[in-house]
């Protein structure tokens, strides 16, 4: 029995009640087309699209926007040569791209955060799963040891740390993606008596400056910034595994962008 693109989308949306506003949509492609192969990725980059076509996949499920913005901003790109080349490739190939951002964050637990927890080997230490954060109590480690653990488990070359590297820590808060801003992170520190928050990213003048002041005052607080993609790729990889188990007759693959992320120079 054939599986259509709209069947995959319905399956993805099923665990969550209908959202009044969402960026999730079939950006390109025909929902009635039969699925021949699925690629899951953090973003539908040029690299991901070309590799999907090489693998014979006709559906990409990506977490972030195709054209460099959380919401569609095609108007500012109409004459941009990078945009035009990528747009031409997508249209010529006929590949379907589904943006899957809001609903996956509303799974319970948030599948993006849960994927990160699992990748770090910390599932048994989860204390509370909140809508946009997860609280853990891990065996005591220094901030430096936690940073090294993150690099090893996520296969990333570096993290950014604010705070005392020697600080013994066990109370951890996870905020994936762009959830590391002061409005979210600062109350989390205080309300849950956290030693460390690990986040994807956030404004540099908010939580980092709060932690700098806290450290100067001698308070036990540290912030580890691992990058937006590094914090959310594990969740999308987890989604790929879920789809592969549910659709064993359809090739499903996850493509990482690690090799194309920023480099240490």
C-alpha positions as a Markdown table, in Angstrom:
| # | Residue | x | y | z |
|---|---|---|---|---|
| 1 | Unk | 0.0 | 0.0 | 0.0 |
| 2 | Unk | 1.5 | 3.4 | -1.0 |
| 3 | Unk | 2.1 | 6.1 | 1.5 |
| 4 | Unk | 1.5 | 9.7 | 0.4 |
| 5 | Unk | 3.2 | 12.8 | 1.6 |
| 6 | Unk | 0.0 | 13.9 | 3.3 |
| 7 | Unk | -0.1 | 10.6 | 5.2 |
| 8 | Unk | 3.3 | 11.3 | 6.7 |
| 9 | Unk | 2.2 | 14.9 | 7.6 |
| 10 | Unk | -1.0 | 13.6 | 9.3 |
| 11 | Unk | 1.1 | 11.2 | 11.3 |
| 12 | Unk | 3.5 | 13.9 | 12.4 |
| 13 | Unk | 0.6 | 16.2 | 13.5 |
| 14 | Unk | -1.5 | 13.5 | 15.2 |
| 15 | Unk | 0.0 | 13.7 | 18.7 |
| 16 | Unk | -0.7 | 17.4 | 19.0 |
| 17 | Unk | -4.0 | 19.4 | 19.0 |
| 18 | Unk | -4.4 | 21.7 | 16.1 |
| 19 | Unk | -2.4 | 25.0 | 16.5 |
| 20 | Unk | -4.1 | 28.2 | 15.6 |
| 21 | Unk | -0.9 | 29.7 | 14.4 |
| 22 | Unk | 2.2 | 27.8 | 13.2 |
| 23 | Unk | 5.1 | 27.9 | 10.7 |
| 24 | Unk | 4.7 | 24.2 | 10.0 |
| 25 | Unk | 3.7 | 23.6 | 6.4 |
| 26 | Unk | 4.4 | 21.8 | 3.2 |
| 27 | Unk | 6.6 | 24.5 | 1.7 |
| 28 | Unk | 7.2 | 22.7 | -1.6 |
| 29 | Unk | 5.7 | 19.6 | -3.2 |
| 30 | Unk | 2.5 | 17.8 | -3.8 |
| 31 | Unk | 0.8 | 16.3 | -0.7 |
| 32 | Unk | -0.7 | 13.6 | -2.9 |
| 33 | Unk | 2.6 | 12.3 | -4.2 |
| 34 | Unk | 3.7 | 8.9 | -3.1 |
| 35 | Unk | 6.7 | 8.9 | -0.7 |
| 36 | Unk | 9.8 | 7.2 | -2.1 |
| 37 | Unk | 12.2 | 8.2 | 0.5 |
| 38 | Unk | 12.5 | 10.6 | 3.5 |
| 39 | Unk | 15.3 | 12.8 | 4.6 |
| 40 | Unk | 15.1 | 14.4 | 8.1 |
| 41 | Unk | 17.4 | 17.3 | 8.9 |
| 42 | Unk | 17.7 | 20.4 | 11.0 |
| 43 | Unk | 17.3 | 22.6 | 7.9 |
| 44 | Unk | 16.8 | 21.9 | 4.2 |
| 45 | Unk | 20.1 | 23.3 | 3.2 |
| 46 | Unk | 21.6 | 23.1 | -0.3 |
| 47 | Unk | 23.8 | 20.3 | 1.0 |
| 48 | Unk | 20.8 | 18.4 | 2.4 |
| 49 | Unk | 18.7 | 18.9 | -0.8 |
| 50 | Unk | 21.4 | 17.6 | -3.1 |
| 51 | Unk | 22.1 | 14.6 | -0.9 |
| 52 | Unk | 18.4 | 13.8 | -0.7 |
| 53 | Unk | 18.2 | 13.8 | -4.5 |
| 54 | Unk | 21.3 | 11.5 | -4.7 |
| 55 | Unk | 19.6 | 9.1 | -2.3 |
| 56 | Unk | 16.3 | 9.1 | -4.3 |
| 57 | Unk | 14.3 | 10.7 | -1.5 |
| 58 | Unk | 11.4 | 13.0 | -2.5 |
| 59 | Unk | 10.5 | 14.3 | 1.0 |
| 60 | Unk | 12.6 | 16.4 | 3.3 |
| 61 | Unk | 11.3 | 17.0 | 6.8 |
| 62 | Unk | 13.2 | 20.0 | 8.2 |
| 63 | Unk | 13.0 | 21.8 | 11.6 |
| 64 | Unk | 14.0 | 25.3 | 10.5 |
| 65 | Unk | 13.1 | 27.5 | 7.6 |
| 66 | Unk | 14.3 | 26.9 | 4.1 |
| 67 | Unk | 15.3 | 30.5 | 3.3 |
| 68 | Unk | 17.2 | 31.9 | 6.3 |
| 69 | Unk | 14.3 | 33.1 | 8.5 |
| 70 | Unk | 11.9 | 31.7 | 11.0 |
| 71 | Unk | 9.0 | 33.1 | 8.9 |
| 72 | Unk | 8.9 | 33.5 | 5.1 |
| 73 | Unk | 11.0 | 36.5 | 4.0 |
| 74 | Unk | 11.1 | 35.8 | 0.2 |
| 75 | Unk | 10.5 | 39.5 | -0.5 |
| 76 | Unk | 14.0 | 40.5 | 0.6 |
| 77 | Unk | 15.5 | 37.7 | -1.4 |
| 78 | Unk | 13.9 | 38.0 | -4.8 |
| 79 | Unk | 17.1 | 39.2 | -6.5 |
| 80 | Unk | 19.5 | 37.3 | -4.3 |
| 81 | Unk | 21.6 | 34.8 | -6.3 |
| 82 | Unk | 22.0 | 32.3 | -3.5 |
| 83 | Unk | 18.2 | 32.2 | -3.0 |
| 84 | Unk | 17.5 | 32.0 | -6.7 |
| 85 | Unk | 19.9 | 29.1 | -7.2 |
| 86 | Unk | 18.5 | 27.1 | -4.3 |
| 87 | Unk | 14.9 | 27.9 | -5.4 |
| 88 | Unk | 15.6 | 26.7 | -8.9 |
| 89 | Unk | 17.0 | 23.4 | -7.6 |
| 90 | Unk | 14.0 | 22.8 | -5.5 |
| 91 | Unk | 11.5 | 23.6 | -8.3 |
| 92 | Unk | 13.4 | 21.7 | -11.0 |
| 93 | Unk | 13.8 | 18.6 | -8.8 |
| 94 | Unk | 10.2 | 18.5 | -7.6 |
| 95 | Unk | 11.3 | 17.5 | -4.1 |
| 96 | Unk | 8.9 | 18.1 | -1.3 |
| 97 | Unk | 10.0 | 20.1 | 1.8 |
| 98 | Unk | 7.9 | 20.0 | 5.0 |
| 99 | Unk | 8.7 | 22.5 | 7.8 |
| 100 | Unk | 8.1 | 20.7 | 11.1 |
| 101 | Unk | 8.9 | 23.1 | 13.9 |
| 102 | Unk | 6.0 | 24.0 | 16.2 |
| 103 | Unk | 4.3 | 20.7 | 16.6 |
| 104 | Unk | 7.3 | 18.6 | 17.4 |
| 105 | Unk | 8.1 | 21.1 | 20.2 |
| 106 | Unk | 4.6 | 20.4 | 21.6 |
| 107 | Unk | 4.9 | 16.6 | 21.7 |
| 108 | Unk | 5.1 | 15.4 | 25.3 |
| 109 | Unk | 7.8 | 15.4 | 26.2 |
| 110 | Unk | 9.1 | 18.0 | 23.7 |
| 111 | Unk | 10.7 | 15.6 | 21.2 |
| 112 | Unk | 13.5 | 18.0 | 20.4 |
| 113 | Unk | 14.6 | 18.4 | 24.0 |
| 114 | Unk | 14.0 | 14.7 | 24.7 |
| 115 | Unk | 16.3 | 13.9 | 21.8 |
| 116 | Unk | 19.1 | 16.0 | 23.3 |
| 117 | Unk | 18.6 | 14.4 | 26.8 |
| 118 | Unk | 18.8 | 10.9 | 25.2 |
| 119 | Unk | 21.9 | 11.8 | 23.2 |
| 120 | Unk | 23.7 | 13.0 | 26.4 |
| 121 | Unk | 22.8 | 9.8 | 28.2 |
| 122 | Unk | 20.9 | 11.7 | 30.8 |
| 123 | Unk | 17.4 | 10.2 | 30.5 |
| 124 | Unk | 17.5 | 8.6 | 33.9 |
| 125 | Unk | 18.3 | 11.9 | 35.5 |
| 126 | Unk | 15.3 | 13.8 | 34.3 |
| 127 | Unk | 13.4 | 15.4 | 37.2 |
| 128 | Unk | 10.8 | 17.5 | 35.4 |
| 129 | Unk | 9.8 | 18.0 | 31.8 |
| 130 | Unk | 8.3 | 21.4 | 31.3 |
| 131 | Unk | 6.8 | 22.8 | 28.0 |
| 132 | Unk | 10.0 | 24.6 | 27.0 |
| 133 | Unk | 12.7 | 23.2 | 29.4 |
| 134 | Unk | 13.8 | 20.1 | 31.1 |
| 135 | Unk | 15.2 | 19.9 | 34.7 |
| 136 | Unk | 17.8 | 17.3 | 35.6 |
| 137 | Unk | 19.8 | 16.3 | 38.6 |
| 138 | Unk | 22.9 | 14.5 | 37.3 |
| 139 | Unk | 25.9 | 13.1 | 39.3 |
| 140 | Unk | 28.1 | 15.9 | 40.4 |
| 141 | Unk | 30.5 | 17.1 | 37.7 |
| 142 | Unk | 32.5 | 20.3 | 37.3 |
| 143 | Unk | 31.3 | 22.7 | 34.6 |
| 144 | Unk | 34.4 | 21.8 | 32.6 |
| 145 | Unk | 33.5 | 18.1 | 32.8 |
| 146 | Unk | 30.0 | 18.9 | 31.7 |
| 147 | Unk | 31.4 | 20.9 | 28.7 |
| 148 | Unk | 33.6 | 18.0 | 27.7 |
| 149 | Unk | 30.8 | 15.6 | 28.1 |
| 150 | Unk | 28.6 | 17.7 | 25.7 |
| 151 | Unk | 31.4 | 17.9 | 23.1 |
| 152 | Unk | 32.0 | 14.2 | 23.2 |
| 153 | Unk | 28.3 | 13.1 | 23.1 |
| 154 | Unk | 27.2 | 15.6 | 20.5 |
| 155 | Unk | 30.3 | 15.4 | 18.3 |
| 156 | Unk | 30.9 | 19.1 | 18.4 |
| 157 | Unk | 34.4 | 20.8 | 18.5 |
| 158 | Unk | 33.6 | 23.5 | 21.1 |
| 159 | Unk | 31.0 | 25.0 | 23.5 |
| 160 | Unk | 30.9 | 28.5 | 25.0 |
| 161 | Unk | 31.0 | 28.7 | 28.8 |
| 162 | Unk | 30.2 | 31.6 | 31.1 |
| 163 | Unk | 31.0 | 31.0 | 34.8 |
| 164 | Unk | 33.5 | 29.1 | 36.9 |
| 165 | Unk | 34.8 | 26.0 | 35.1 |
| 166 | Unk | 35.7 | 24.4 | 38.4 |
| 167 | Unk | 32.2 | 24.8 | 39.8 |
| 168 | Unk | 30.8 | 21.4 | 41.1 |
| 169 | Unk | 27.3 | 21.1 | 39.6 |
| 170 | Unk | 24.4 | 18.7 | 39.5 |
| 171 | Unk | 21.3 | 20.8 | 39.0 |
| 172 | Unk | 20.9 | 21.3 | 35.3 |
| 173 | Unk | 18.4 | 23.0 | 33.1 |
| 174 | Unk | 18.1 | 22.4 | 29.3 |
| 175 | Unk | 16.8 | 25.0 | 27.0 |
| 176 | Unk | 17.1 | 24.0 | 23.3 |
| 177 | Unk | 17.2 | 26.3 | 20.3 |
| 178 | Unk | 16.7 | 30.0 | 20.9 |
| 179 | Unk | 15.3 | 29.6 | 24.4 |
| 180 | Unk | 18.4 | 30.9 | 26.2 |
| 181 | Unk | 17.2 | 34.5 | 26.5 |
| 182 | Unk | 17.0 | 36.2 | 29.9 |
| 183 | Unk | 13.2 | 36.1 | 30.1 |
| 184 | Unk | 13.3 | 32.3 | 30.0 |
| 185 | Unk | 16.6 | 31.3 | 31.5 |
| 186 | Unk | 17.0 | 33.7 | 34.5 |
| 187 | Unk | 13.7 | 32.7 | 36.2 |
| 188 | Unk | 14.6 | 29.0 | 35.5 |
| 189 | Unk | 17.9 | 29.5 | 37.4 |
| 190 | Unk | 16.1 | 30.9 | 40.4 |
| 191 | Unk | 12.9 | 28.8 | 40.5 |
| 192 | Unk | 14.7 | 25.5 | 40.2 |
| 193 | Unk | 17.9 | 26.3 | 42.1 |
| 194 | Unk | 20.0 | 25.4 | 39.0 |
| 195 | Unk | 23.8 | 25.3 | 38.9 |
| 196 | Unk | 24.0 | 25.2 | 35.1 |
| 197 | Unk | 21.8 | 26.0 | 32.2 |
| 198 | Unk | 22.7 | 24.4 | 28.8 |
| 199 | Unk | 21.1 | 26.2 | 25.9 |
| 200 | Unk | 21.3 | 26.5 | 22.1 |
| 201 | Unk | 21.6 | 30.2 | 21.9 |
| 202 | Unk | 20.1 | 33.5 | 23.0 |
| 203 | Unk | 20.9 | 37.3 | 23.1 |
| 204 | Unk | 24.4 | 37.7 | 24.4 |
| 205 | Unk | 23.6 | 40.7 | 26.6 |
| 206 | Unk | 20.9 | 38.9 | 28.6 |
| 207 | Unk | 21.6 | 35.6 | 30.3 |
| 208 | Unk | 25.4 | 35.6 | 29.8 |
| 209 | Unk | 25.6 | 39.0 | 31.6 |
| 210 | Unk | 23.3 | 37.8 | 34.4 |
| 211 | Unk | 25.6 | 34.7 | 34.9 |
| 212 | Unk | 28.7 | 36.9 | 34.8 |
| 213 | Unk | 27.3 | 39.1 | 37.6 |
| 214 | Unk | 26.2 | 36.1 | 39.6 |
| 215 | Unk | 29.7 | 34.6 | 39.3 |
| 216 | Unk | 31.3 | 37.8 | 40.3 |
| 217 | Unk | 29.0 | 37.8 | 43.4 |
| 218 | Unk | 30.2 | 34.3 | 44.3 |
| 219 | Unk | 26.9 | 32.6 | 43.4 |
| 220 | Unk | 26.9 | 29.1 | 41.9 |
| 221 | Unk | 25.7 | 29.6 | 38.4 |
| 222 | Unk | 27.1 | 28.8 | 34.9 |
| 223 | Unk | 25.8 | 28.9 | 31.4 |
| 224 | Unk | 26.9 | 26.6 | 28.5 |
| 225 | Unk | 26.0 | 27.6 | 25.0 |
| 226 | Unk | 26.2 | 24.7 | 22.5 |
| 227 | Unk | 24.7 | 26.3 | 19.4 |
| 228 | Unk | 21.1 | 26.2 | 18.0 |
| 229 | Unk | 21.7 | 23.4 | 15.6 |
| 230 | Unk | 23.7 | 21.3 | 18.0 |
| 231 | Unk | 20.9 | 21.5 | 20.6 |
| 232 | Unk | 18.2 | 20.5 | 18.1 |
| 233 | Unk | 19.7 | 18.0 | 15.7 |
| 234 | Unk | 19.5 | 15.1 | 18.2 |
| 235 | Unk | 15.7 | 15.6 | 18.3 |
| 236 | Unk | 15.4 | 15.5 | 14.6 |
| 237 | Unk | 17.6 | 12.5 | 14.4 |
| 238 | Unk | 15.3 | 10.9 | 17.0 |
| 239 | Unk | 12.3 | 11.8 | 14.7 |
| 240 | Unk | 14.1 | 10.0 | 11.8 |
| 241 | Unk | 14.4 | 6.8 | 13.8 |
| 242 | Unk | 10.8 | 7.0 | 14.8 |
| 243 | Unk | 9.7 | 7.3 | 11.2 |
| 244 | Unk | 12.0 | 4.5 | 10.1 |
| 245 | Unk | 10.4 | 2.2 | 12.6 |
| 246 | Unk | 6.9 | 3.2 | 11.6 |
| 247 | Unk | 7.5 | 3.0 | 7.8 |
| 248 | Unk | 9.9 | 0.1 | 7.4 |
| 249 | Unk | 9.3 | -0.1 | 3.6 |
| 250 | Unk | 10.4 | 3.6 | 3.1 |
| 251 | Unk | 14.1 | 4.6 | 3.2 |
| 252 | Unk | 14.5 | 7.1 | 6.0 |
| 253 | Unk | 17.8 | 8.9 | 6.7 |
| 254 | Unk | 19.0 | 11.7 | 8.9 |
| 255 | Unk | 21.5 | 14.2 | 7.5 |
| 256 | Unk | 23.6 | 16.3 | 9.9 |
| 257 | Unk | 25.0 | 19.7 | 9.1 |
| 258 | Unk | 27.9 | 19.4 | 11.5 |
| 259 | Unk | 30.5 | 19.4 | 8.8 |
| 260 | Unk | 29.2 | 22.7 | 7.5 |
| 261 | Unk | 28.8 | 24.5 | 10.9 |
| 262 | Unk | 31.2 | 27.2 | 12.0 |
| 263 | Unk | 34.9 | 26.4 | 12.3 |
| 264 | Unk | 37.5 | 27.2 | 14.9 |
| 265 | Unk | 40.1 | 29.6 | 13.4 |
